[in-house]
């Protein structure tokens, strides 16, 4: 007797019911795969964003440190200003390997997003910015012609979105300023892709904040000096020191807390799926009571009956696992888009990364789910006595 063929034939008797049960398992597996993929992708993207900032310490004006760091990671505005004299004072510290000043600003552009409007991001920088980010290469064009030139270097994505090329003119909304595009950076997969860079002095003039900065990025010669360096800077009035390693840890802790709740929801979905599978197989067993009785009467053993029912349950979960993986793969982009809209800080890069390891693990989990869900229905069917089963089925 081919158990697989018999089990498959039994499942196709009630096609709609079987399909709905498989769909329930698939949804549960798709949720699990998406959550595991998000955990993998988010951490990878966040690490990439932090590493590609090029520095380990961010100095900003007093305020909420994690809000300040998040805004700087996103290239956002709304930060408090500090005097440029702070940069001049700490730049000579012998423990510093590289240091760069920054002025981040925003302007509301009514022409963006099909007339609905959107925020354009600007950053005033000096040549030391590229020293800290040697991977920033030019797709076309070159660096600013002078430290106060009315020129701009565009990130890859913003240049693509606005369809700009070297030599084009761009306007800063609300500032009545016209800038010439001096260069366009290659894509590097960070927040820099969406920023328009200006010479620091030009940015200070245009946004009317002379001798002001929003941040100072610092990379130390020896990371073991980090704690002592931070402690020394705490005594400087009006500024705060933020370790990006601490920021990364805080963001990941917040995400982990949210993930714990979503994992609970996923676990509930799995439990409901298991209950659905058990219910479907029990109904199938009940409808085939007479048939099972006849099979036992003509020589089928308890083990044979147990195996048939168990294989049916496992097949449902296997098909559900395969379909769930497909749903997660196909819907990954949609999930990623939604997450980027709702998360307070969404790093660049893919937020949902579904690896072969995750797919294999979820499939193995679906098989285990089938083994567990099939135990009771299989035991129930195999325990039937032939005569009683035939009478009940009549």
ABEGO torsion letter per residue (X at the ends): XBAAAAAAAAAAABAAAAAAAAAAAAAAAAAAAAAAAAAAAAAAAAAAAAAAAGBABBBBBBEBAAAAAAAAAAGBBGBBBBBAAAAAAAAABAABABBBBBBBBBBBBAABGGGAEBBBBBBBBBAAAAAABAABBBABEBBBABAABBBBBBBAAAAAAAGBBBGBBBBBBGAGBBBBBABBBBBAGBAAAABBBBBAAAAAAAAGBBGBBABBBBBBABAAAAAAAAAAAAABBGBBBBBAAAAAAAAAAAAAAAAAAAAAAAAAAAAAAAAAAAAAAAAAAAAAAAAAAAAAAAGBBAAAAAAAAAAAAAAAAAAAAAAAAAAAAAAAAAAAAAAAAABABBBBEBABBBBAAAAAAAAAAAAAAAAAAAAAAAAAAAABBAAAAAAAAX
